Amino acid sequence: MREDKAPGFNRPFGRRSFLKGSAAVAVAAGSGALVAGCSPSKEQGTDGSGQGSNPIEEVVYPGVCRGGCGAGCQMNVHVRDGKIVKTSRREQSNPDTTRLCNRGLTHVLRVYDENRLKHPMKRVGERGEGKWEQISWDEAITTITDKWKEVAEKHGPGANAFLKGSGNITPDAHNGLLLRSLMGATLLDPAQDRALYVAGPAAAGYSNRFCGSALEDVFNTKNLLIWGYNPTESTSHMTHYILRAQQEHGTKLVVIDTTFNVIASKADLFVPVHPGTDGALAFGMMSVLVNENLVDEAFLASDTVAPLLVKDEDGTYLRLSDLGKAEAGTKEDLFVVAAADGSFGSVAEIAAPLIRGSFDVEGIAVTTSYDLLLGRVAEWTPESASEICDVPVETIRELAHMMVDGPSAVAPGLGLDHYTNGVATYAAIFTMTMMAGQLGKPGTGFKGAFAAESARGWMPYGLTNPPDAPKSNTFYSPALLNCMESGKYGDVDINIKTLYIWNHNLFGTQVGGVKWREFLKDVELLVVADVVMNSTVNYADIVLPACHYFECESASGEATKYVFYNQKAAEPLYESKSDYEIFKMLFEKMGLQDKNYKTLDELYNAVFDNDVARSIDLTWDRVKKEGAVLTWPQENYVYGEDGVWVTPTGRLQFYQESIPLDTDYGQKLDFMKERLPYWEQPIEGWRDNELAKKYPFVFTSERSKFKVHTQYTKIPWFFDFEAEPYVMVNPADCEARGIADGDYIRLFNDRGTCTLRAMFNDGVRPGMIVIDHGWDQDQFVDGFYCDLIGYNVTPVVANSYYFDALIDMEKANV
């Protein structure tokens, strides 16, 4: 029997001690520095004056936090006697970018983590048994490359595979993708957040800020709908923009979510929605806009595909070439629209095209895109939407009116991405925003994850796939798991014999953990490079110790207007090496050194070898000299304010003429269905699913302010707040099962099981459970929560759908 303690904490924790601890953390965070240990900057003299004869010099270096697809905050890294002792905030020219969260404050503990990997190792026991033998770097690299060569000769180069995550997204880590390309090896794409990356650009295009405006544009927003997004936990570097908008500019915050979370506690209006029904809510709002004549039809005509005529025969747009007035595929082959006088012409000729109507144009039957959309909206009423999403009809009407009482904006998060109807849900929300006319003007559009800034001139991604590289394949992980039985990924044989993983804890972050173990039975060599021991490292055949960010030189331009320099602050501990150094050795052993960047400087010079960087005098030498280079002007930026939308039509698109597949794994696509927004229930995680009789709870997770996926998950300071994995449950769901607050419970389904603490939370909707994301396998009493997650995929995108899972729970005998 485990020692009883308050759920989520490692000691009895009353209100008084909680407030005391919270105050201490607030003081530390407010000071911008957190000291590791008690060493002063100078040795204390015998007289107690602190003026000893041997002062300890402290040197401060610029460092960049990273991990996950964003953040990239620069900080001060303080070093004494060659040891990193603390981090602190680093002042930037833009005060909103001067920041440091609790994760950034704990990097000292990550550098000196007792779980640091110290030496290259090879497995000597069974996979996952944790028995290792220390080996030299030369033996490790030789073992890996000899196997790669053997496999390529026997099975072809595609039998070697690479898998990279977001634990380090700098160019030096990306160099492994260049090696993969040159080897002709297969890339395994984790396929995380792909619903977002499919739906967002398809609807609104792809600008330097994804499809959003500058972060500070939220200060111009009157009503902000935060939808399936908890920025206080997931993107804390963006949260202060939202809270400043509310507190300093009067922005009304509306939070739409399944769970009452931290950002919901700050909201002016909280709208709880049933899991997986956000698209239905958006359709209910569209129904209100249409039936109460609130649609901004002028905006639809000028900036969206609403007036474009669609051929009834095949669903494609009518172009001048269809009428013999232009050559197909040329820039003169413009879209055809209808004028009020009954004539037809190109979008360049007709200034005020009709957005309603069906016509016969020289024998071709056509309908406006907007009329096709209205056909979908007509299937809904606020009442029918309310029945599905469990939001009152009055609230649906209030939300619709709020959207047109602008400037209004939507901040949709990745919670929507994790349902199997995620792409259609995003499409519905984007379409509702278009109908309300809330795009292309200050304070409107998409915020939050959709306003992620990237530095101008920061272009490392084109370096990974040179034109002379041999043809190679990319498999999306969830689709790969679904294709295992057939042995074919579309037309390509699945025959992976080696797998190299870096910056990614596969078992801690991917769907289908049980299925992955089955897949890896046929993998003859699994290599994992990481900083610390985790569940994936423990399963490897060869382990390579990577150094911490602050132990090597790099730069980052992600989710910021700056390119930030990360100077090497300390020597790598033990025998660890940087990603760049590891891949450089692999390049050499594979005989590909002539195609690699010979030095880190050469690699980074190539990153800035582009016209945009040259236009703003952005160079690697300048980044190293200045430490932080601001690449965007300070003034506000509003995407679409100039009427330019970076889409195939040059307009906002609620209708998709073509639907390019992210990956072709042999799926069949219903084009007519997917071209317009729709709502359908999730594949598994739905209350009316027959499986719900056996497993009645929808399984979901939420991001943690203490972790980025499984990074930081074993930081000792955080254990004072969360000592072990826990799951939030509604008390009403536990009464019939005899489960009390703080009990250990077992979650289970046909795929797996895990045992952890139950934490009562009235903010969790009955019929669902919410786990704190980011715990690793050895932190659970038994089992692993990732094993509960299925791996269903949808035809449009083989995404990782973390919330498409049903489970049951029972009290555990621990």
Secondary structure as UniProt FT lines:
FT   TURN            7..8
FT   HELIX           15..31
FT   STRAND          33..35
FT   TURN            46..47
FT   STRAND          58..64
FT   STRAND          74..80
FT   TURN            81..82
FT   STRAND          83..89
FT   HELIX           95..97
FT   TURN            102..103
FT   HELIX           104..106
FT   HELIX           107..111
FT   TURN            114..115
FT   STRAND          121..123
FT   TURN            127..128
FT   STRAND          132..134
FT   HELIX           137..155
FT   HELIX           157..159
FT   STRAND          160..164
FT   HELIX           171..183
FT   STRAND          186..189
FT   HELIX           194..204
FT   TURN            208..209
FT   HELIX           215..220
FT   STRAND          223..227
FT   HELIX           231..234
FT   HELIX           236..249
FT   STRAND          252..257
FT   HELIX           262..265
FT   STRAND          269..272
FT   TURN            275..276
FT   HELIX           278..291
FT   TURN            292..293
FT   HELIX           297..303
FT   TURN            306..307
FT   STRAND          309..311
FT   TURN            312..314
FT   HELIX           320..323
FT   TURN            328..329
FT   TURN            331..332
FT   STRAND          335..338
FT   TURN            340..341
FT   STRAND          344..346
FT   TURN            347..349
FT   STRAND          358..361
FT   TURN            362..363
FT   STRAND          364..368
FT   HELIX           369..377
FT   TURN            378..379
FT   HELIX           382..389
FT   HELIX           393..404
FT   STRAND          408..412
FT   TURN            414..415
FT   HELIX           416..418
FT   TURN            420..421
FT   HELIX           422..435
FT   TURN            436..437
FT   TURN            442..443
FT   STRAND          445..446
FT   HELIX           448..451
FT   TURN            456..457
FT   HELIX           461..464
FT   TURN            467..468
FT   STRAND          474..476
FT   HELIX           477..482
FT   TURN            483..487
FT   STRAND          488..489
FT   TURN            490..491
FT   STRAND          492..493
FT   STRAND          498..502
FT   HELIX           506..509
FT   HELIX           513..520
FT   TURN            521..522
FT   STRAND          525..530
FT   TURN            535..536
FT   HELIX           537..539
FT   STRAND          542..546
FT   HELIX           549..551
FT   STRAND          554..556
FT   TURN            558..559
FT   STRAND          562..566
FT   TURN            574..575
FT   HELIX           579..589
FT   TURN            590..591
FT   HELIX           593..595
FT   HELIX           600..607
FT   HELIX           611..615
FT   TURN            616..617
FT   HELIX           620..626
FT   STRAND          628..630
FT   TURN            639..642
FT   TURN            648..649
FT   HELIX           671..674
FT   TURN            687..688
FT   HELIX           690..693
FT   STRAND          697..702
FT   TURN            705..706
FT   TURN            709..710
FT   TURN            712..714
FT   HELIX           716..720
FT   STRAND          726..729
FT   HELIX           731..735
FT   TURN            736..738
FT   TURN            741..742
FT   STRAND          744..748
FT   STRAND          753..760
FT   TURN            762..763
FT   TURN            766..767
FT   STRAND          768..772
FT   TURN            773..774
FT   HELIX           777..779
FT   STRAND          782..783
FT   HELIX           785..788
FT   TURN            802..803
FT   STRAND          806..811
//
